[in-house]
């Protein structure tokens, strides 16, 4: 399993991965969780996908997407402040250039491999490590997100607790909550699974291929 980072300049090169990502989001958010999301034959997407985000993907066998997240600068527009301001105690994110928003995080937990002994799925931990590593490499020290109470418990189990920005609120079929997560070396080392492949190695490989 490896982490692939897809910035706007790489959308065309990784169009197959992006198609898989939108279908995975539809399967998780629409079918499994029953969220009120917009789904078409192409999968799940929303207006924040039009803002040139960077996508973090977990890929197995070099071809199958099993996890994803969307990252946008918290200076905005952001899903949390524009769509879910009721999750913020002050109604405002008070963003800075050091904060990035993570949204649409999901993992294909139907995979048999990577789970055992009551531990978190390998894809989940790999995604956590990839998000933290990318954030640090791009000058972000903090990650803000809106999620649900179930996922907040997963973060706690991983040793990456979220600092709440407001009280939980019922939204649709879930109880949602907003919070911040540190993007630092200590957090990375706590969540990083054995055998994790650094995104720096993936980026270096891409540069070598481009120069060839």
C-alpha positions as CSV (number, residue, x, y, z in Angstrom):
1,X,0.0,0.0,0.0
2,X,1.3,3.5,-0.8
3,X,0.1,7.1,-0.6
4,X,-0.4,9.0,-3.9
5,X,-0.8,12.8,-3.7
6,X,-2.7,14.4,-6.6
7,X,-2.4,18.1,-6.9
8,X,-4.3,20.0,-9.6
9,X,-1.3,19.8,-12.1
10,X,-1.5,16.0,-11.8
11,X,-5.3,15.5,-12.3
12,X,-4.9,14.5,-16.0
13,X,-2.1,12.1,-15.3
14,X,-4.2,10.3,-12.5
15,X,-7.7,10.6,-14.0
16,X,-8.2,6.8,-13.3
17,X,-7.4,7.2,-9.7
18,X,-9.7,10.2,-9.4
19,X,-12.6,8.3,-11.0
20,X,-12.0,5.5,-8.5
21,X,-12.0,8.0,-5.6
22,X,-15.4,9.5,-6.6
23,X,-16.9,6.0,-6.8
24,X,-15.4,5.1,-3.4
25,X,-16.9,8.2,-1.9
26,X,-20.3,7.4,-3.3
27,X,-20.1,3.8,-1.9
28,X,-19.0,5.0,1.6
29,X,-21.0,8.3,2.1
30,X,-24.1,7.5,0.0
31,X,-24.6,3.8,0.3
32,X,-22.9,2.7,3.6
33,X,-23.4,5.8,5.7
34,X,-26.6,7.2,4.1
35,X,-25.4,10.8,4.0
36,X,-27.2,13.4,1.9
37,X,-24.6,13.8,-0.8
38,X,-24.8,14.3,-4.6
39,X,-24.2,11.1,-6.5
40,X,-24.2,10.5,-10.2
41,X,-23.0,7.7,-12.4
42,X,-19.5,9.2,-12.0
43,X,-19.6,8.9,-8.2
44,X,-19.9,11.5,-5.4
45,X,-18.6,15.0,-5.8
46,X,-19.5,18.5,-4.6
47,X,-18.6,22.1,-5.2
48,X,-15.4,21.9,-3.2
49,X,-14.0,19.5,-5.8
50,X,-14.0,22.5,-8.2
51,X,-11.6,24.5,-6.0
52,X,-8.4,22.7,-7.1
53,X,-7.8,20.6,-3.9
54,X,-5.0,18.2,-3.4
55,X,-6.2,14.6,-3.0
56,X,-4.4,12.1,-0.8
57,X,-5.1,8.5,-1.9
58,X,-4.2,5.1,-0.5
59,X,-3.5,2.7,-3.3
60,X,-2.8,-1.0,-3.3
61,X,-1.1,-3.1,-6.0
62,X,-0.3,0.2,-7.7
63,X,-3.8,0.4,-9.2
64,X,-6.7,0.2,-6.7
65,X,-7.8,3.2,-4.6
66,X,-8.7,2.1,-1.1
67,X,-8.7,5.4,0.8
68,X,-9.0,9.1,0.1
69,X,-9.1,12.6,1.5
70,X,-9.4,16.1,0.1
71,X,-7.2,18.9,1.3
72,X,-7.9,22.7,0.8
73,X,-6.3,25.7,2.5
74,X,-8.3,26.7,5.5
75,X,-8.2,30.4,4.3
76,X,-11.1,29.3,2.2
77,X,-13.6,28.6,0.9
78,X,-13.9,25.6,3.2
79,X,-16.6,23.1,3.8
80,X,-16.5,23.6,7.5
81,X,-17.1,27.4,7.4
82,X,-19.3,27.5,4.3
83,X,-21.5,24.4,4.7
84,X,-21.3,23.5,8.4
85,X,-20.7,26.7,10.4
86,X,-23.1,25.4,13.1
87,X,-20.3,23.1,14.1
88,X,-18.1,26.1,15.1
89,X,-18.7,27.5,18.6
90,X,-17.9,31.0,17.3
91,X,-19.4,30.5,13.8
92,X,-16.0,31.3,12.3
93,X,-13.0,29.1,11.7
94,X,-10.4,31.9,12.4
95,X,-8.2,30.4,9.8
96,X,-4.6,31.1,9.0
97,X,-2.1,30.1,6.4
98,X,-0.8,27.4,8.7
99,X,-4.1,25.5,8.7
100,X,-5.4,23.1,6.0
101,X,-8.9,21.6,5.8
102,X,-9.3,17.8,5.3
103,X,-12.7,16.6,4.1
104,X,-14.3,13.6,2.4
105,X,-12.0,11.2,4.2
106,X,-13.0,7.6,3.6
107,X,-11.5,4.1,3.5
108,X,-12.6,0.8,1.9
109,X,-12.8,-1.2,5.1
110,X,-14.3,-4.2,3.2
111,X,-10.7,-5.2,2.4
112,X,-9.8,-8.3,4.4
113,X,-6.1,-7.6,4.4
114,X,-4.9,-5.0,6.9
115,X,-7.1,-5.6,9.8
116,X,-6.6,-7.9,12.8
117,X,-6.6,-8.1,16.5
118,X,-9.0,-5.3,17.0
119,X,-6.5,-2.8,15.5
120,X,-7.4,0.0,13.1
121,X,-7.3,-0.9,9.4
122,X,-4.0,-0.5,7.7
123,X,-5.5,1.8,5.1
124,X,-6.9,4.1,7.8
125,X,-3.5,4.5,9.5
126,X,-1.7,4.9,6.2
127,X,-4.1,7.7,5.2
128,X,-3.5,9.4,8.6
129,X,0.2,9.2,8.1
130,X,0.0,10.5,4.5
131,X,-2.2,13.5,5.5
132,X,0.2,14.5,8.3
133,X,3.3,14.0,6.1
134,X,1.8,16.0,3.2
135,X,0.7,18.8,5.6
136,X,4.1,19.2,7.2
137,X,5.8,19.1,3.9
138,X,3.6,22.0,2.6
139,X,4.0,24.3,5.6
140,X,0.8,23.4,7.5
141,X,1.0,22.7,11.2
142,X,-2.7,22.1,11.9
143,X,-5.5,20.3,10.1
144,X,-9.2,21.2,10.6
145,X,-12.1,18.9,9.8
146,X,-15.7,18.1,10.2
147,X,-16.5,14.5,11.0
148,X,-18.8,12.4,13.2
149,X,-18.5,10.9,16.6
150,X,-17.6,7.5,15.3
151,X,-14.6,8.8,13.4
152,X,-13.6,11.0,16.4
153,X,-13.3,7.7,18.4
154,X,-11.2,6.2,15.6
155,X,-8.8,9.2,15.8
156,X,-8.5,8.7,19.6
157,X,-7.7,5.0,19.1
158,X,-5.0,6.0,16.6
159,X,-3.4,8.3,19.2
160,X,-4.3,11.4,17.1
161,X,-7.0,13.1,19.3
162,X,-9.0,15.9,17.9
163,X,-9.5,19.2,19.7
164,X,-13.1,20.1,19.3
165,X,-14.2,23.5,17.9
166,X,-17.8,23.3,19.1
167,X,-20.4,20.9,20.4
168,X,-21.6,17.9,18.4
169,X,-24.7,18.7,16.2
170,X,-27.2,16.4,14.5
171,X,-26.8,16.7,10.7
172,X,-28.9,14.3,8.7
173,X,-28.4,10.8,9.9
174,X,-25.2,11.5,11.9
175,X,-23.9,13.4,14.9
176,X,-21.2,15.7,13.5
177,X,-18.4,17.5,15.2
178,X,-15.6,19.8,14.1
179,X,-12.1,20.0,15.4
180,X,-8.4,20.5,14.8
181,X,-5.6,17.9,14.6
182,X,-1.9,18.6,14.9
183,X,0.3,18.0,11.9
184,X,3.7,17.4,13.5
185,X,6.4,14.7,13.8
186,X,5.0,13.3,17.1
187,X,1.6,12.7,15.6
188,X,3.1,11.2,12.5
189,X,5.1,8.7,14.4
190,X,2.2,7.7,16.6
191,X,-0.1,6.9,13.6
192,X,2.5,5.7,11.1
193,X,2.1,1.9,10.4
194,X,4.9,-0.5,9.8
195,X,6.1,-0.5,6.2
196,X,4.7,3.0,5.4
197,X,6.2,4.4,2.2
198,X,7.0,8.1,2.5
199,X,5.3,10.4,0.0
200,X,8.8,12.0,-0.5
201,X,9.9,8.7,-2.1
202,X,6.9,8.7,-4.4
203,X,7.5,12.3,-5.4
204,X,11.2,11.6,-6.0
205,X,10.3,8.6,-8.2
206,X,7.9,10.8,-10.2
207,X,10.7,13.4,-10.7
208,X,13.1,10.7,-11.9
209,X,10.5,9.4,-14.3
210,X,9.7,12.9,-15.6
211,X,13.4,13.5,-16.3
212,X,13.9,10.3,-18.2
